[in-house]
């Protein structure tokens, strides 16, 4: 009986660890922007750079992280690669659910002293002095459609 409970606890710990890793992969605003843009279809790095206003190294680094996490895939097209969501419907459901949670809590997470907008540590552990009042207003929540696209994605 104790062995079964220990095995169950170990499995639960492994699942929770994997979930924490997934949420850390999503914990960067640039990666979220890239994912939301890829929800609209395949894109090359240069396209994402133009759409998101990010440097090539930044986009490539974030895409590598997302690919390593199994969230995006790439395929060659000439000398470039086209990136797309690897788990489109599931990821879109997660992002829509996150937006619902934020709406239900009134974005209370932004007030969290550890992870909120006024916290001194970002997801990477560096410090930031950006006050909440200078952050851009959140856009409309994304809505998954039956075709798998996201309405309201930026």
C-alpha positions as a Markdown table, in Angstrom:
| # | Residue | x | y | z |
|---|---|---|---|---|
| 1 | Unk | 0.0 | 0.0 | 0.0 |
| 2 | Unk | 2.8 | 2.4 | 0.9 |
| 3 | Unk | 4.7 | 1.5 | -2.3 |
| 4 | Unk | 1.6 | 2.3 | -4.4 |
| 5 | Unk | 1.2 | 5.7 | -2.7 |
| 6 | Unk | 4.9 | 6.4 | -3.1 |
| 7 | Unk | 4.7 | 5.5 | -6.8 |
| 8 | Unk | 1.6 | 7.7 | -7.3 |
| 9 | Unk | 3.3 | 10.6 | -5.5 |
| 10 | Unk | 6.3 | 10.2 | -7.7 |
| 11 | Unk | 4.2 | 10.1 | -10.9 |
| 12 | Unk | 2.3 | 13.2 | -9.7 |
| 13 | Unk | 5.6 | 14.9 | -8.9 |
| 14 | Unk | 6.9 | 14.1 | -12.4 |
| 15 | Unk | 3.7 | 15.5 | -14.0 |
| 16 | Unk | 3.8 | 18.6 | -11.9 |
| 17 | Unk | 7.4 | 19.1 | -12.8 |
| 18 | Unk | 6.6 | 18.8 | -16.5 |
| 19 | Unk | 3.7 | 21.3 | -16.1 |
| 20 | Unk | 6.1 | 23.7 | -14.4 |
| 21 | Unk | 8.6 | 23.4 | -17.2 |
| 22 | Unk | 5.8 | 24.0 | -19.8 |
| 23 | Unk | 4.7 | 27.2 | -18.0 |
| 24 | Unk | 8.3 | 28.4 | -17.7 |
| 25 | Unk | 8.6 | 28.0 | -21.5 |
| 26 | Unk | 5.5 | 30.2 | -21.8 |
| 27 | Unk | 6.7 | 32.8 | -19.2 |
| 28 | Unk | 8.3 | 35.2 | -21.7 |
| 29 | Unk | 6.2 | 37.9 | -23.4 |
| 30 | Unk | 8.2 | 37.5 | -26.6 |
| 31 | Unk | 7.6 | 33.8 | -26.8 |
| 32 | Unk | 3.9 | 34.3 | -26.2 |
| 33 | Unk | 3.9 | 36.9 | -29.0 |
| 34 | Unk | 5.6 | 34.4 | -31.3 |
| 35 | Unk | 3.2 | 31.6 | -30.4 |
| 36 | Unk | 0.2 | 33.9 | -30.9 |
| 37 | Unk | 1.5 | 34.9 | -34.3 |
| 38 | Unk | 2.3 | 31.4 | -35.3 |
| 39 | Unk | -1.4 | 30.6 | -34.5 |
| 40 | Unk | -2.2 | 32.5 | -37.7 |
| 41 | Unk | 0.0 | 30.2 | -39.8 |
| 42 | Unk | 3.6 | 29.4 | -40.8 |
| 43 | Unk | 6.2 | 32.1 | -40.7 |
| 44 | Unk | 9.9 | 32.5 | -41.4 |
| 45 | Unk | 12.2 | 34.2 | -38.8 |
| 46 | Unk | 12.3 | 37.3 | -41.0 |
| 47 | Unk | 8.5 | 37.5 | -41.0 |
| 48 | Unk | 8.3 | 37.2 | -37.3 |
| 49 | Unk | 11.0 | 39.9 | -36.9 |
| 50 | Unk | 9.0 | 42.3 | -39.1 |
| 51 | Unk | 5.7 | 41.6 | -37.4 |
| 52 | Unk | 6.9 | 41.6 | -33.8 |
| 53 | Unk | 9.7 | 44.2 | -34.0 |
| 54 | Unk | 12.3 | 41.8 | -32.5 |
| 55 | Unk | 15.9 | 41.3 | -33.5 |
| 56 | Unk | 16.8 | 38.2 | -35.5 |
| 57 | Unk | 18.9 | 36.7 | -32.6 |
| 58 | Unk | 16.0 | 37.2 | -30.2 |
| 59 | Unk | 13.4 | 35.5 | -32.5 |
| 60 | Unk | 15.8 | 32.7 | -33.3 |
| 61 | Unk | 16.6 | 32.1 | -29.7 |
| 62 | Unk | 13.0 | 32.0 | -28.6 |
| 63 | Unk | 12.1 | 29.7 | -31.5 |
| 64 | Unk | 14.9 | 27.4 | -30.5 |
| 65 | Unk | 13.5 | 27.3 | -26.9 |
| 66 | Unk | 9.9 | 26.7 | -28.2 |
| 67 | Unk | 11.2 | 24.0 | -30.6 |
| 68 | Unk | 13.1 | 22.3 | -27.8 |
| 69 | Unk | 10.0 | 22.3 | -25.7 |
| 70 | Unk | 8.0 | 20.6 | -28.5 |
| 71 | Unk | 5.7 | 23.6 | -29.0 |
| 72 | Unk | 6.8 | 24.6 | -32.5 |
| 73 | Unk | 8.2 | 22.7 | -35.5 |
| 74 | Unk | 10.1 | 23.9 | -38.6 |
| 75 | Unk | 10.5 | 22.8 | -42.1 |
| 76 | Unk | 13.0 | 23.9 | -44.7 |
| 77 | Unk | 11.9 | 26.2 | -47.5 |
| 78 | Unk | 14.8 | 27.1 | -49.7 |
| 79 | Unk | 17.5 | 28.7 | -47.6 |
| 80 | Unk | 15.0 | 29.6 | -44.8 |
| 81 | Unk | 12.8 | 27.6 | -42.4 |
| 82 | Unk | 9.1 | 27.9 | -41.9 |
| 83 | Unk | 8.0 | 27.7 | -38.3 |
| 84 | Unk | 4.5 | 26.5 | -37.2 |
| 85 | Unk | 2.8 | 25.4 | -34.0 |
| 86 | Unk | 3.5 | 21.7 | -33.2 |
| 87 | Unk | 0.4 | 21.3 | -31.0 |
| 88 | Unk | -1.9 | 24.0 | -32.4 |
| 89 | Unk | -5.3 | 23.1 | -31.0 |
| 90 | Unk | -4.0 | 22.1 | -27.5 |
| 91 | Unk | -1.8 | 25.2 | -27.2 |
| 92 | Unk | -4.6 | 27.5 | -28.4 |
| 93 | Unk | -6.9 | 26.0 | -25.8 |
| 94 | Unk | -4.3 | 26.6 | -23.1 |
| 95 | Unk | -3.8 | 30.2 | -24.1 |
| 96 | Unk | -7.5 | 30.9 | -24.3 |
| 97 | Unk | -8.0 | 29.2 | -20.9 |
| 98 | Unk | -5.2 | 31.5 | -19.5 |
| 99 | Unk | -6.9 | 34.5 | -20.8 |
| 100 | Unk | -10.2 | 33.4 | -19.1 |
| 101 | Unk | -8.3 | 32.9 | -15.8 |
| 102 | Unk | -6.8 | 36.4 | -16.2 |
| 103 | Unk | -10.3 | 37.9 | -16.9 |
| 104 | Unk | -11.8 | 36.0 | -14.0 |
| 105 | Unk | -9.2 | 37.2 | -11.5 |
| 106 | Unk | -9.1 | 40.7 | -12.9 |
| 107 | Unk | -5.5 | 40.2 | -13.9 |
| 108 | Unk | -4.7 | 40.0 | -10.1 |
| 109 | Unk | -1.4 | 38.2 | -11.0 |
| 110 | Unk | 0.0 | 41.6 | -12.0 |
| 111 | Unk | -0.2 | 42.6 | -8.3 |
| 112 | Unk | 1.7 | 39.5 | -7.1 |
| 113 | Unk | 4.8 | 40.6 | -5.3 |
| 114 | Unk | 6.8 | 37.7 | -6.7 |
| 115 | Unk | 5.7 | 37.6 | -10.4 |
| 116 | Unk | 3.6 | 40.7 | -10.9 |
| 117 | Unk | 4.3 | 43.8 | -12.9 |
| 118 | Unk | 6.0 | 45.5 | -10.0 |
| 119 | Unk | 8.2 | 42.5 | -9.0 |
| 120 | Unk | 11.9 | 42.8 | -9.1 |
| 121 | Unk | 12.5 | 39.5 | -10.8 |
| 122 | Unk | 11.3 | 38.4 | -14.2 |
| 123 | Unk | 11.0 | 34.9 | -15.5 |
| 124 | Unk | 14.8 | 34.8 | -16.2 |
| 125 | Unk | 15.7 | 36.0 | -12.8 |
| 126 | Unk | 17.0 | 39.4 | -13.8 |
| 127 | Unk | 15.7 | 42.6 | -12.2 |
| 128 | Unk | 13.4 | 45.2 | -13.8 |
| 129 | Unk | 12.2 | 48.6 | -12.7 |
| 130 | Unk | 9.2 | 48.9 | -15.1 |
| 131 | Unk | 6.2 | 50.2 | -13.1 |
| 132 | Unk | 2.9 | 48.7 | -13.9 |
| 133 | Unk | 1.5 | 52.0 | -15.1 |
| 134 | Unk | 4.0 | 52.0 | -18.0 |
| 135 | Unk | 3.1 | 48.6 | -19.2 |
| 136 | Unk | 0.9 | 48.5 | -22.4 |
| 137 | Unk | -2.8 | 47.8 | -21.8 |
| 138 | Unk | -3.7 | 44.2 | -22.5 |
| 139 | Unk | -5.4 | 43.5 | -25.8 |
| 140 | Unk | -8.6 | 41.7 | -26.3 |
| 141 | Unk | -8.5 | 38.0 | -25.3 |
| 142 | Unk | -7.8 | 35.6 | -28.1 |
| 143 | Unk | -10.6 | 33.4 | -29.1 |
| 144 | Unk | -10.1 | 30.0 | -30.6 |
| 145 | Unk | -12.2 | 29.4 | -33.7 |
| 146 | Unk | -13.3 | 26.1 | -35.1 |
| 147 | Unk | -10.7 | 26.5 | -37.9 |
| 148 | Unk | -7.9 | 26.5 | -35.3 |
| 149 | Unk | -7.0 | 30.2 | -35.7 |
| 150 | Unk | -6.9 | 32.7 | -33.0 |
| 151 | Unk | -9.1 | 35.8 | -33.2 |
| 152 | Unk | -7.6 | 38.8 | -31.5 |
| 153 | Unk | -4.0 | 37.5 | -31.6 |
| 154 | Unk | -1.3 | 40.1 | -32.1 |
